[in-house]
C-alpha cells in the first residue's frame, strides 16, 4: 500500500515539473542555473526572450487600416508584385447577428404586456440618421404590427401599445408613419358604442374569461386612444414659425384628427377631437394652413348630419369659447359654419309641448280591459321603457332641449360678435341672423336691434367709406328682415332710425364706382376656386342691398309714408345722375312701383306753381325735415339725354305717368 502511494507521488511530481517547464517555454523565460554565462556576450536566455517577444508581438501590414483586414495572395501588376489586403466581413456578420438577436427579443417581448411597456422606449432612433434601408425596415415593422392588430385586436394589445408609443418617438419618420397607421387601426377596432369606466363594484364581481378579456381589451383601447388623442392635440398646436419637421408633424396630426372626427363622434373623447379642429380653424391666417378647408368641411358635415343635437351643442360651446379667447380675430368662413345647423330647420321655440295638446279619450270611447289585461299592458310598458333606455334613444324632449340650447348659444355668439364690431365678420353674422333671427324671443330681438343701431351710429355717416356703407346697408336689411320674418311678432316696431340711415347713405352710394360689384372680387368668380362662403346676403352687391332695403321700408313694413316716399323719390333722382346703367334701370323700376302705391309723389314732376309751405332742404339727412313736398324733379330733363336707351325709356315712362295723373 505504501509502495503504490510513493509511485503516485512520484508521478504527480513529474507531471508538475513538466507543466512548469512547458510554461517557461511558452513565455520565453526558460533559464538554466547550471550554465555559466559570460557578461560580455549576450546569454542564450536573453536571445530567446527577444525572439519570443517579437513572435508574440502583433503584426502590422502596410496600408492596413482595419484591424480585421486579411492579407491575400499577392498580385502582379506591370511586372511588380503588390500585396493584396482584403477587408474582413466579421464585423458585418457580428452586427447582423446582433440585429437578429434584438428582433427575436422584441418579438418575445410583444407577446406579453410587461414586455410591451419597455419595448416602446427602444424606438428613439433620432441619433442615427435614417437611410433607405432603415425606413423600409421601419415600414415593414409597422405593417406587421398593424396586421397583427387587425387580425385579432383583443389578443394583440401589446402591439397596439407599442405602435402608440412609436407615434410619440423623437424620430420624425417613426412618429409620422406610426401616426398615420394608427388612424386606420383605430377606425377599424373602435366599437360602435361609448366605453365607460368600470365601477368599484363591477371590478370586484366575478365574471367569465370572455368578459374579463373583453374588459381588459376595452380598458387598454381607451388608454391608448386617450394617449393618442393627447399626442395629436400637442402636435397640432405647433406654430407656423417652428422648424419644418415640427410643422409637418403638426399638419399630419391635424389630418389624423380630422379623419378620426369624421368617423368617431360616437366614441370617447369627442370633445378633445373637436377642440383640435376648432383651434386649428380659428387661426387668424388660414391661407397658409393646408388642412383648413378640410377641417371646415368636416365640421360642416358633422353639423349637417347631427339629428340629435348633442354634437352640435358641443361644437358651438367650444367655438364660442375659442373665439372669445382669440377676440373674434378669425376668418368669416368660421362663422359661416353655423349656417350648416340642420337641426334648427324644424324648431319652433313658441310651440307648446305635446302633453298640453294631448286630448283625453272620452269614457265611452275607451276599450274595456280586465284586471289581467291591464296588468299585462302595464308590464309591457315597463319593458318598452327599459328597452328604450338600454338603446339610449334620444327622446323628443331631449332633442327639443338641445335645439333650444343650440339656438341660445348661436344667437349669443352672433350678439357678442356684433358688439365687438369686427368689420369682416358683420356680413357673416347678419347672414346667420337672416336665417335664425326669426326664432329669437322679443328681448333678444331688441338686443340685436340696439346693437345694430350702435353700429350705424359709430359709422360716422358724415364721412362714409365704401366698407362702412356696406356695413350700414347690411344692418338695415337685417333689421327689417328680423322684424318682418318673426313669425310670432304681430306688433309693429319703430325702425325710423334705420330709415334715416338709408336716406343718409344714398348720396354715397351714387358716387361708389363698385356699387354693382361684390366685396369679394371685382371680376367673375373662378369656378375652380374653392370658396368657403355661401351665396347669400354677404356676397350681395351694394345695389342689391339698396333695393332690398327700399323694398323692406315701403312694401314689407309699416315704415313707409307719403312724406318719406316723396323724400326718397327726390334723393333717388339725384342719385340717378351718377349711378351705372343697371342700377339706374333697377331704381327706375322701383320708382314706378312706389308711385303706384303713393300716387301723390307724381306731383313732384310738375313745374307749375304750387301752394306749399317753405322750400325743399337738400342739405338735411332726415326725410322728415327735408320738406320734400316743395321739391321739383328737374333731374328728369337731364336723364332724358342719358346714353342708355333703357334709362331714357324708363324716365319718359314715369313722366307720362305723372301727366296722366293730372
C-alpha positions as CSV (number, residue, x, y, z in Angstrom):
1,X,0.0,0.0,0.0
2,X,2.9,2.3,0.8
3,X,4.6,1.4,-2.4
4,X,1.6,2.4,-4.5
5,X,1.3,5.7,-2.7
6,X,5.0,6.5,-3.3
7,X,4.8,5.8,-7.0
8,X,1.7,8.0,-7.2
9,X,3.5,10.9,-5.5
10,X,6.5,10.5,-7.9
11,X,4.2,10.7,-10.9
12,X,2.5,13.8,-9.6
13,X,5.8,15.5,-9.0
14,X,7.0,14.6,-12.6
15,X,3.7,15.9,-14.1
16,X,4.1,19.2,-12.1
17,X,7.7,19.6,-13.2
18,X,6.8,19.0,-16.8
19,X,4.0,21.5,-16.6
20,X,6.3,24.2,-15.1
21,X,8.8,23.6,-17.9
22,X,6.2,24.0,-20.6
23,X,5.1,27.2,-19.0
24,X,8.6,28.6,-19.1
25,X,8.9,27.6,-22.8
26,X,5.7,29.4,-23.7
27,X,6.7,32.7,-22.1
28,X,10.3,32.5,-23.2
29,X,11.6,32.7,-19.7
30,X,13.3,29.4,-19.5
31,X,16.8,29.7,-17.9
32,X,19.3,27.1,-16.7
33,X,21.1,27.9,-13.5
34,X,23.8,25.4,-14.1
35,X,25.3,27.1,-17.1
36,X,27.8,30.0,-16.5
37,X,27.3,32.9,-18.9
38,X,29.9,35.4,-19.9
39,X,28.8,39.0,-19.1
40,X,30.4,40.3,-22.4
41,X,28.3,38.1,-24.6
42,X,24.5,38.0,-24.6
43,X,23.1,35.0,-22.9
44,X,21.0,32.4,-24.7
45,X,18.1,33.2,-22.5
46,X,18.1,36.9,-23.5
47,X,18.2,35.9,-27.2
48,X,15.2,33.6,-26.5
49,X,13.3,36.3,-24.7
50,X,13.8,38.8,-27.6
51,X,12.7,36.3,-30.1
52,X,9.7,35.3,-28.1
53,X,8.7,38.9,-27.6
54,X,9.0,39.5,-31.4
55,X,6.9,36.4,-32.1
56,X,4.1,37.4,-29.7
57,X,4.0,41.0,-31.0
58,X,1.0,41.6,-33.4
59,X,2.0,42.1,-36.9
60,X,1.0,45.3,-38.8
61,X,0.7,45.4,-42.5
62,X,1.3,48.5,-44.6
63,X,-2.0,50.0,-45.9
64,X,-4.0,48.0,-43.3
65,X,-6.3,50.4,-41.5
66,X,-8.8,47.9,-40.4
67,X,-7.7,45.5,-37.6
68,X,-9.8,42.7,-39.1
69,X,-8.2,43.0,-42.5
70,X,-6.6,39.9,-44.0
71,X,-3.6,39.7,-46.4
72,X,-4.5,37.7,-49.5
73,X,-2.4,36.3,-52.3
74,X,0.0,38.8,-54.0
75,X,-1.0,40.4,-57.3
76,X,1.5,41.1,-60.1
77,X,0.8,44.3,-61.9
78,X,3.1,45.9,-64.6
79,X,5.9,43.5,-63.7
80,X,5.7,44.3,-60.0
81,X,4.4,42.2,-57.2
82,X,1.9,44.0,-54.9
83,X,0.4,43.0,-51.7
84,X,-3.4,42.3,-51.6
85,X,-5.2,43.5,-48.4
86,X,-8.8,42.1,-48.0
87,X,-11.2,43.7,-45.6
88,X,-12.8,41.2,-43.2
89,X,-16.5,40.8,-43.0
90,X,-16.6,39.6,-39.5
91,X,-18.0,43.0,-38.2
92,X,-20.9,42.8,-40.7
93,X,-21.7,39.3,-39.7
94,X,-21.4,40.2,-36.0
95,X,-23.8,43.2,-36.5
96,X,-26.3,41.1,-38.4
97,X,-26.3,38.5,-35.7
98,X,-26.8,41.2,-33.1
99,X,-29.8,42.7,-35.1
100,X,-31.3,39.2,-35.4
101,X,-31.0,38.7,-31.7
102,X,-32.6,42.0,-31.0
103,X,-35.5,41.3,-33.3
104,X,-36.1,37.9,-31.7
105,X,-36.0,39.5,-28.2
106,X,-38.5,42.2,-29.4
107,X,-40.9,39.6,-30.8
108,X,-40.7,37.7,-27.5
109,X,-41.5,40.9,-25.6
110,X,-44.5,41.8,-27.7
111,X,-46.2,38.6,-26.7
112,X,-46.5,39.8,-23.1
113,X,-47.9,43.1,-21.7
114,X,-45.0,43.6,-19.4
115,X,-42.6,43.4,-22.3
116,X,-44.7,45.8,-24.4
117,X,-44.2,48.7,-22.0
118,X,-40.4,48.5,-22.2
119,X,-40.1,47.9,-25.9
120,X,-41.6,51.3,-26.8
121,X,-38.6,53.0,-25.3
122,X,-36.3,51.5,-27.8
123,X,-37.8,53.3,-30.7
124,X,-35.9,56.6,-30.3
125,X,-33.6,56.4,-33.2
126,X,-33.0,60.1,-33.7
127,X,-29.3,59.8,-33.0
128,X,-28.8,57.5,-36.0
129,X,-29.6,59.1,-39.4
130,X,-32.3,57.3,-41.4
131,X,-31.3,55.5,-44.5
132,X,-33.4,53.9,-47.2
133,X,-32.9,50.5,-45.7
134,X,-33.9,51.6,-42.2
135,X,-37.0,53.3,-43.5
136,X,-38.0,50.2,-45.4
137,X,-37.4,48.1,-42.3
138,X,-39.4,50.6,-40.2
139,X,-42.4,50.4,-42.6
140,X,-42.2,46.6,-42.5
141,X,-42.3,46.7,-38.7
142,X,-45.3,49.0,-38.6
143,X,-47.1,47.0,-41.3
144,X,-46.5,43.8,-39.3
145,X,-47.9,45.4,-36.1
146,X,-50.9,46.7,-37.9
147,X,-51.6,43.3,-39.5
148,X,-51.4,41.6,-36.1
149,X,-53.8,44.2,-34.6
150,X,-56.3,43.9,-37.5
151,X,-56.3,40.1,-37.3
152,X,-57.0,39.8,-33.6
153,X,-57.2,43.1,-31.7
154,X,-58.1,41.5,-28.3
155,X,-55.0,39.2,-28.4
156,X,-52.5,41.8,-29.6
157,X,-53.0,44.7,-27.2
158,X,-49.2,44.8,-26.7
159,X,-48.7,45.5,-30.4
160,X,-51.2,48.4,-30.1
161,X,-49.3,49.8,-27.1
162,X,-46.0,49.6,-28.9
163,X,-47.4,51.2,-32.1
164,X,-48.9,54.0,-30.0
165,X,-45.5,54.6,-28.2
166,X,-43.8,54.7,-31.6
167,X,-46.1,57.6,-32.6
168,X,-44.5,59.6,-29.8
169,X,-41.0,58.8,-30.9
170,X,-38.4,61.6,-31.3
171,X,-37.5,60.2,-34.7
172,X,-39.7,62.1,-37.2
173,X,-40.1,59.2,-39.6
174,X,-41.1,56.8,-36.9
175,X,-43.6,59.3,-35.5
176,X,-45.0,60.2,-38.9
177,X,-45.6,56.6,-40.1
178,X,-47.0,55.4,-36.7
179,X,-49.5,58.3,-36.5
180,X,-50.8,57.6,-40.0
181,X,-51.0,53.9,-39.3
182,X,-52.9,54.4,-36.1
183,X,-55.7,56.3,-37.9
184,X,-56.6,53.2,-39.8
185,X,-56.2,51.0,-36.8
186,X,-58.5,53.0,-34.5
187,X,-61.1,53.4,-37.2
188,X,-61.2,49.6,-37.6
189,X,-61.2,48.5,-34.0
190,X,-63.2,51.2,-32.3
191,X,-66.6,49.7,-31.3
192,X,-69.9,51.3,-32.1
193,X,-70.6,52.4,-28.6
194,X,-69.0,54.6,-25.9
195,X,-66.9,52.7,-23.3
196,X,-67.5,53.9,-19.7
197,X,-65.1,53.2,-16.8
198,X,-66.0,50.3,-14.6
199,X,-67.3,50.9,-11.1
200,X,-65.7,49.5,-8.0
201,X,-68.5,47.0,-7.6
202,X,-68.1,45.8,-11.2
203,X,-64.4,45.4,-10.7
204,X,-64.9,43.1,-7.7
205,X,-67.5,40.9,-9.1
206,X,-66.6,37.6,-10.7
207,X,-67.0,37.3,-14.5
208,X,-66.2,34.7,-17.2
209,X,-63.0,34.6,-19.1
210,X,-64.6,36.1,-22.2
211,X,-66.0,39.1,-20.3
212,X,-62.7,39.6,-18.4
213,X,-60.8,39.5,-21.7
214,X,-63.2,42.0,-23.3
215,X,-63.0,44.4,-20.3
216,X,-59.2,44.2,-20.5
217,X,-59.2,45.0,-24.2
218,X,-61.6,47.9,-23.8
219,X,-59.5,49.3,-20.9
220,X,-56.3,49.0,-23.0
221,X,-58.1,50.5,-26.0
222,X,-59.4,53.6,-24.1
223,X,-56.0,54.2,-22.5
224,X,-54.1,54.1,-25.8
225,X,-56.8,56.1,-27.6
226,X,-56.6,58.8,-25.0
227,X,-52.8,59.0,-25.2
228,X,-53.0,59.1,-29.0
229,X,-55.6,62.0,-29.0
230,X,-53.5,63.9,-26.4
231,X,-50.4,63.5,-28.7
232,X,-52.4,64.8,-31.7
233,X,-53.6,67.8,-29.6
234,X,-50.0,68.6,-28.6
235,X,-48.6,68.3,-32.2
236,X,-51.4,70.3,-33.8
237,X,-50.6,73.3,-31.6
238,X,-47.2,73.7,-33.4
239,X,-46.8,77.3,-34.5
240,X,-46.1,78.0,-38.2
241,X,-42.7,79.6,-37.5
242,X,-41.4,76.4,-36.0
243,X,-38.9,74.0,-37.7
244,X,-40.2,72.4,-41.0
245,X,-40.1,69.0,-39.4
246,X,-42.3,70.0,-36.5
247,X,-44.7,71.9,-38.8
248,X,-45.0,68.8,-40.9
249,X,-45.8,66.6,-37.9
250,X,-48.4,69.2,-36.8
251,X,-50.1,69.0,-40.2
252,X,-50.1,65.2,-40.1
253,X,-51.6,65.2,-36.6
254,X,-54.3,67.7,-37.7
255,X,-55.1,65.5,-40.7
256,X,-55.3,62.4,-38.4
257,X,-57.6,64.3,-36.0
258,X,-59.9,65.2,-39.0
259,X,-60.1,61.6,-40.1
260,X,-61.0,60.4,-36.6
261,X,-63.5,63.2,-36.0
262,X,-65.5,62.3,-39.1
263,X,-65.8,58.7,-38.1
264,X,-65.6,58.5,-34.3
265,X,-68.1,61.0,-33.0
266,X,-69.9,58.2,-31.1
267,X,-66.8,57.1,-29.2
268,X,-65.0,58.5,-26.2
269,X,-63.0,61.8,-26.1
270,X,-65.2,63.5,-28.7
271,X,-64.7,66.9,-27.2
272,X,-60.9,66.6,-27.4
273,X,-61.1,65.9,-31.2
274,X,-63.5,68.8,-31.8
275,X,-61.2,71.1,-29.8
276,X,-58.3,70.2,-32.1
277,X,-60.3,71.1,-35.2
278,X,-61.8,74.3,-33.8
279,X,-58.5,75.6,-32.5
280,X,-57.0,74.9,-35.9
281,X,-59.6,76.8,-37.9
282,X,-59.6,79.7,-35.5
283,X,-56.1,80.8,-36.6
284,X,-56.0,84.4,-37.9
285,X,-54.3,83.5,-41.2
286,X,-55.9,80.3,-42.6
287,X,-54.4,80.7,-46.1
288,X,-51.1,79.0,-45.1
289,X,-52.8,76.0,-43.4
290,X,-53.1,73.1,-45.9
291,X,-55.9,71.4,-43.9
292,X,-58.0,74.5,-43.2
293,X,-60.6,73.8,-45.9
294,X,-60.8,70.1,-45.0
295,X,-61.4,70.9,-41.3
296,X,-64.1,73.4,-42.2
297,X,-65.9,70.9,-44.4
298,X,-65.6,68.2,-41.7
299,X,-67.3,70.4,-39.1
300,X,-70.0,71.5,-41.6
301,X,-70.7,67.8,-42.3
302,X,-71.0,67.0,-38.6
303,X,-73.4,69.8,-38.0
304,X,-75.5,68.9,-41.1
305,X,-75.7,65.2,-40.1
306,X,-76.4,65.7,-36.4
307,X,-80.0,64.7,-35.8
308,X,-80.0,64.5,-32.0
309,X,-78.2,67.8,-31.3
310,X,-75.6,66.5,-28.8
311,X,-72.6,67.1,-31.1
312,X,-73.9,70.5,-32.3
313,X,-74.1,71.7,-28.7
314,X,-70.5,70.8,-28.0
315,X,-69.3,72.3,-31.3
316,X,-71.0,75.7,-30.6
317,X,-69.8,75.8,-26.9
318,X,-66.2,75.1,-27.9
319,X,-66.4,77.6,-30.8
320,X,-67.8,80.3,-28.6
321,X,-65.1,79.7,-26.0
322,X,-62.2,79.7,-28.6
323,X,-63.5,82.7,-30.5
324,X,-63.8,84.7,-27.2
325,X,-60.2,83.8,-26.3
326,X,-59.0,85.0,-29.7
327,X,-61.1,88.2,-29.6
328,X,-63.0,87.0,-32.7
329,X,-60.0,87.6,-34.9
330,X,-60.9,84.7,-37.3
331,X,-61.9,84.3,-40.9
332,X,-65.6,84.7,-41.8
333,X,-65.8,81.1,-43.0
334,X,-65.6,80.0,-39.4
335,X,-68.8,81.9,-38.6
336,X,-70.4,80.6,-41.8
337,X,-70.0,77.1,-40.4
338,X,-73.1,77.8,-38.2
339,X,-75.3,78.0,-41.3
340,X,-75.0,74.2,-41.6
341,X,-77.0,73.7,-38.4
342,X,-79.7,71.4,-39.9
343,X,-81.2,70.6,-36.5
344,X,-82.9,74.0,-36.3
345,X,-84.8,73.7,-39.5
346,X,-87.9,72.3,-37.8
347,X,-87.5,74.0,-34.5
348,X,-90.2,76.4,-33.3
349,X,-89.5,77.9,-29.9
350,X,-93.1,79.1,-29.3
351,X,-94.8,75.7,-29.8
352,X,-96.4,74.1,-26.8
353,X,-95.5,70.7,-25.5
354,X,-97.1,67.6,-26.7
355,X,-98.7,67.0,-23.4
356,X,-100.7,70.2,-23.5
357,X,-102.3,69.2,-26.8
358,X,-102.9,65.6,-25.8
359,X,-106.6,65.1,-25.6
360,X,-108.1,62.6,-23.2
361,X,-110.3,59.9,-24.6
362,X,-113.9,60.0,-23.5
363,X,-115.1,57.3,-21.3
364,X,-117.4,55.7,-23.8
365,X,-114.5,55.5,-26.4
366,X,-112.2,53.6,-24.1
367,X,-111.7,49.9,-24.6
368,X,-112.7,47.8,-21.6
369,X,-109.9,45.8,-20.2
370,X,-109.9,43.2,-17.5
371,X,-107.5,43.3,-14.5
372,X,-105.3,40.7,-16.0
373,X,-105.0,42.6,-19.3
374,X,-104.3,45.9,-17.5
375,X,-101.6,44.2,-15.6
376,X,-100.1,42.8,-18.7
377,X,-100.2,46.1,-20.5
378,X,-98.5,47.8,-17.6
379,X,-95.7,45.2,-17.7
380,X,-95.3,45.7,-21.4
381,X,-94.9,49.5,-20.9
382,X,-92.2,48.9,-18.3
383,X,-90.4,46.6,-20.7
384,X,-90.6,49.1,-23.5
385,X,-89.3,51.8,-21.3
386,X,-86.3,49.7,-20.3
387,X,-85.6,48.8,-23.9
388,X,-85.6,52.5,-24.9
389,X,-83.2,53.2,-22.0
390,X,-80.9,50.4,-23.0
391,X,-80.8,51.6,-26.6
392,X,-80.0,55.2,-25.4
393,X,-82.6,56.6,-27.7
394,X,-82.9,60.3,-27.7
395,X,-86.4,61.3,-26.8
396,X,-88.3,64.2,-28.4
397,X,-88.0,66.2,-25.2
398,X,-84.2,65.9,-25.2
399,X,-83.9,66.8,-28.8
400,X,-86.1,69.9,-28.2
401,X,-83.9,70.8,-25.2
402,X,-80.8,70.5,-27.4
403,X,-82.4,72.7,-30.1
404,X,-83.2,75.4,-27.5
405,X,-79.6,75.3,-26.2
406,X,-78.2,75.5,-29.8
407,X,-80.3,78.5,-30.7
408,X,-79.4,80.2,-27.4
409,X,-75.7,79.7,-27.9
410,X,-75.8,80.7,-31.6
411,X,-77.7,83.9,-31.1
412,X,-75.5,84.8,-28.1
413,X,-72.4,84.3,-30.3
414,X,-73.8,86.5,-33.0
415,X,-74.6,89.2,-30.5
416,X,-71.1,89.2,-29.0
417,X,-69.5,89.5,-32.4
418,X,-71.8,92.4,-33.3
419,X,-70.9,94.1,-30.0
420,X,-67.2,93.6,-30.8
421,X,-67.7,95.4,-34.1
422,X,-65.5,93.2,-36.2
423,X,-66.0,94.6,-39.7
424,X,-65.0,91.5,-41.6
425,X,-67.5,89.3,-39.6
426,X,-70.5,91.6,-39.7
427,X,-71.7,90.2,-43.0
428,X,-71.5,86.6,-41.9
429,X,-73.3,87.4,-38.6
430,X,-76.1,89.3,-40.4
431,X,-76.4,86.4,-42.8
432,X,-76.8,84.0,-39.9
433,X,-79.4,86.3,-38.3
434,X,-81.3,86.3,-41.6
435,X,-81.6,82.5,-41.2
436,X,-82.1,82.1,-37.5
437,X,-83.1,85.5,-36.2
438,X,-86.9,84.9,-36.6
439,X,-86.6,82.3,-33.8
440,X,-85.3,84.8,-31.3
441,X,-87.6,86.0,-28.5
442,X,-88.7,89.6,-28.1
443,X,-85.9,90.5,-25.6
444,X,-83.1,89.1,-27.7
445,X,-84.5,90.7,-30.8
446,X,-84.5,94.0,-29.1
447,X,-80.8,93.5,-28.1
448,X,-79.9,92.8,-31.8
449,X,-81.7,96.0,-32.9
450,X,-79.9,98.1,-30.3
451,X,-76.5,96.7,-31.3
452,X,-77.2,97.4,-35.0
453,X,-78.2,100.9,-34.2
454,X,-74.9,101.4,-32.4
455,X,-73.0,100.0,-35.4
456,X,-74.8,102.6,-37.6
457,X,-74.2,105.4,-35.1
458,X,-70.5,104.6,-34.9
459,X,-70.1,104.5,-38.7
460,X,-69.8,108.4,-38.9
461,X,-72.5,109.0,-41.5
462,X,-71.0,112.3,-42.5
463,X,-67.9,110.7,-43.9
464,X,-68.5,107.1,-45.0
465,X,-66.1,104.8,-46.7
466,X,-67.1,102.0,-49.1
467,X,-66.8,99.3,-46.4
468,X,-68.8,101.4,-43.9
469,X,-71.6,102.0,-46.4
470,X,-71.8,98.2,-47.0
471,X,-71.9,97.6,-43.2
472,X,-74.7,100.1,-42.8
473,X,-76.7,98.6,-45.6
474,X,-76.3,95.1,-44.1
475,X,-77.5,96.3,-40.7
476,X,-80.6,98.0,-42.3
477,X,-81.5,94.9,-44.4
478,X,-81.0,92.5,-41.4
479,X,-83.0,94.7,-39.0
480,X,-86.1,94.8,-41.3
481,X,-85.7,91.0,-42.1
482,X,-85.7,90.1,-38.4
483,X,-88.9,92.1,-37.7
484,X,-90.7,91.1,-40.8
485,X,-89.8,87.4,-40.6
486,X,-90.6,86.9,-36.9
487,X,-93.5,84.5,-37.0
488,X,-94.9,85.3,-33.6
489,X,-94.4,89.1,-33.5
490,X,-97.6,90.8,-34.7
491,X,-96.9,94.2,-33.2
492,X,-95.1,97.0,-35.1
493,X,-91.7,98.3,-34.1
494,X,-90.3,101.8,-34.7
495,X,-87.4,101.4,-37.2
496,X,-87.2,105.1,-38.1
497,X,-83.5,105.2,-37.2
498,X,-82.8,102.6,-39.9
499,X,-84.9,104.5,-42.4
500,X,-83.0,107.7,-41.7
501,X,-79.7,105.8,-42.1
502,X,-80.8,104.6,-45.5
503,X,-81.7,108.1,-46.6
504,X,-78.3,109.3,-45.5
505,X,-76.2,106.7,-47.4
506,X,-78.0,107.2,-50.8
507,X,-75.6,110.0,-52.0
508,X,-72.5,108.0,-51.0
509,X,-73.9,105.0,-53.0
510,X,-74.3,107.1,-56.1
511,X,-70.6,108.0,-56.1
512,X,-69.4,104.4,-55.4
513,X,-67.8,103.0,-58.5
514,X,-68.1,99.4,-57.2
515,X,-71.8,99.6,-56.4
516,X,-72.5,96.8,-58.9
517,X,-69.7,94.5,-57.7
518,X,-69.5,92.2,-54.7
519,X,-67.0,93.0,-52.0
520,X,-65.4,89.6,-52.7
521,X,-64.0,90.4,-56.1
522,X,-64.3,92.9,-58.9
523,X,-64.3,90.2,-61.5
524,X,-66.0,86.9,-62.3
525,X,-65.5,84.2,-59.8
526,X,-63.1,81.4,-60.6
527,X,-65.1,78.2,-61.0
528,X,-62.1,76.1,-59.8
529,X,-61.6,78.2,-56.7
530,X,-62.8,76.5,-53.5
531,X,-64.6,79.4,-51.8
532,X,-65.9,78.7,-48.3
533,X,-68.6,81.5,-48.3
534,X,-72.2,80.7,-49.2
535,X,-74.1,82.7,-51.8
536,X,-76.4,84.7,-49.6
537,X,-76.6,88.2,-48.1
538,X,-72.8,88.5,-47.6
539,X,-72.0,88.3,-51.3
540,X,-74.7,90.6,-52.5
541,X,-73.7,93.8,-54.2
542,X,-74.4,97.3,-52.7
543,X,-77.0,97.9,-55.4
544,X,-78.9,94.7,-54.4
545,X,-78.7,95.6,-50.7
546,X,-80.1,99.1,-51.5
547,X,-83.0,97.6,-53.4
548,X,-83.7,95.1,-50.6
549,X,-83.7,97.9,-48.0
550,X,-86.0,100.1,-50.1
551,X,-88.4,97.2,-50.6
552,X,-88.4,96.5,-46.8
553,X,-89.1,100.1,-46.0
554,X,-92.0,100.8,-48.3
555,X,-93.5,97.4,-49.1
556,X,-92.8,94.9,-46.3
557,X,-93.2,97.0,-43.2
558,X,-95.3,99.9,-41.9
559,X,-92.4,102.3,-42.1
560,X,-93.5,103.8,-45.4
561,X,-95.4,107.1,-45.5
562,X,-96.2,109.7,-48.2
563,X,-93.7,112.2,-46.8
564,X,-90.9,109.5,-46.8
565,X,-91.9,108.4,-50.3
566,X,-91.6,111.9,-51.6
567,X,-88.2,112.5,-49.9
568,X,-86.8,109.2,-51.2
569,X,-88.0,109.8,-54.7
570,X,-86.2,113.2,-54.9
571,X,-83.0,111.7,-53.5
572,X,-83.1,108.7,-55.8
573,X,-83.4,111.0,-58.8
574,X,-80.4,112.9,-57.6
575,X,-78.5,109.6,-57.3
576,X,-79.6,108.5,-60.8
577,X,-77.4,111.2,-62.3
578,X,-74.3,109.3,-61.2
579,X,-75.3,105.6,-60.9
580,X,-74.3,103.0,-63.5
581,X,-76.8,101.8,-66.1
582,X,-78.1,98.6,-64.5
583,X,-78.5,100.3,-61.1
584,X,-80.3,103.2,-62.7
585,X,-82.7,100.8,-64.5
586,X,-83.4,98.9,-61.2
587,X,-84.1,102.2,-59.4
588,X,-86.5,103.4,-62.1
589,X,-88.5,100.2,-61.8
590,X,-88.6,100.7,-58.0
591,X,-89.9,104.3,-58.5
592,X,-92.6,103.1,-60.9
593,X,-93.8,100.6,-58.2
594,X,-93.5,103.3,-55.5
595,X,-95.6,105.9,-57.5
596,X,-98.3,103.3,-57.9
597,X,-98.6,102.9,-54.2
598,X,-98.2,106.6,-53.4
599,X,-99.6,108.5,-56.5
600,X,-99.2,111.8,-54.6
601,X,-95.5,111.6,-55.4
602,X,-96.2,112.2,-59.1
603,X,-97.0,115.8,-58.3
604,X,-93.2,116.4,-57.9
605,X,-92.9,116.0,-61.7
606,X,-94.9,119.2,-62.3
607,X,-93.1,122.5,-62.8
608,X,-96.3,124.6,-62.3
609,X,-96.6,126.9,-59.4
610,X,-98.0,125.1,-56.3
611,X,-99.1,126.2,-53.0
612,X,-96.6,124.9,-50.4
613,X,-95.0,125.7,-47.1
614,X,-91.4,126.6,-47.2
615,X,-88.6,125.3,-49.5
616,X,-87.0,121.9,-50.1
617,X,-83.9,121.4,-48.0
618,X,-81.3,119.4,-49.8
619,X,-78.7,119.5,-47.1
620,X,-80.6,117.6,-44.4
621,X,-80.2,113.8,-43.8
622,X,-83.6,113.3,-42.2
623,X,-86.6,112.8,-44.6
624,X,-89.0,114.3,-42.1
625,X,-87.1,117.6,-42.2
626,X,-86.4,117.8,-45.9
627,X,-89.8,119.3,-46.8
628,X,-89.9,117.1,-50.0
629,X,-93.4,118.2,-50.9
630,X,-92.0,121.6,-52.0
631,X,-89.3,119.9,-54.3
632,X,-89.4,119.6,-58.1
633,X,-87.8,116.7,-60.0
634,X,-85.9,118.8,-62.5
635,X,-83.4,115.9,-63.0
636,X,-85.9,114.4,-65.3
637,X,-84.9,116.8,-68.1
638,X,-81.3,115.7,-67.8
639,X,-82.0,112.0,-67.7
640,X,-83.9,112.0,-71.0
641,X,-80.5,112.6,-72.6
642,X,-78.9,109.6,-70.9
643,X,-76.6,107.5,-73.0
644,X,-78.6,104.3,-72.2
645,X,-81.9,103.9,-74.2
646,X,-83.3,101.7,-71.4
647,X,-82.8,104.5,-68.8
648,X,-84.3,107.1,-71.2
649,X,-87.3,104.8,-71.8
650,X,-87.9,104.4,-68.0
651,X,-87.6,108.2,-67.4
652,X,-90.1,109.0,-70.1
653,X,-92.5,106.3,-68.8
654,X,-92.5,107.9,-65.4
655,X,-93.0,111.4,-66.9
656,X,-96.0,110.2,-68.9
657,X,-97.4,108.5,-65.8
658,X,-97.3,111.9,-64.0
659,X,-99.0,113.6,-66.8
660,X,-101.8,111.1,-66.8
661,X,-102.2,111.5,-63.0
662,X,-103.2,115.2,-63.6
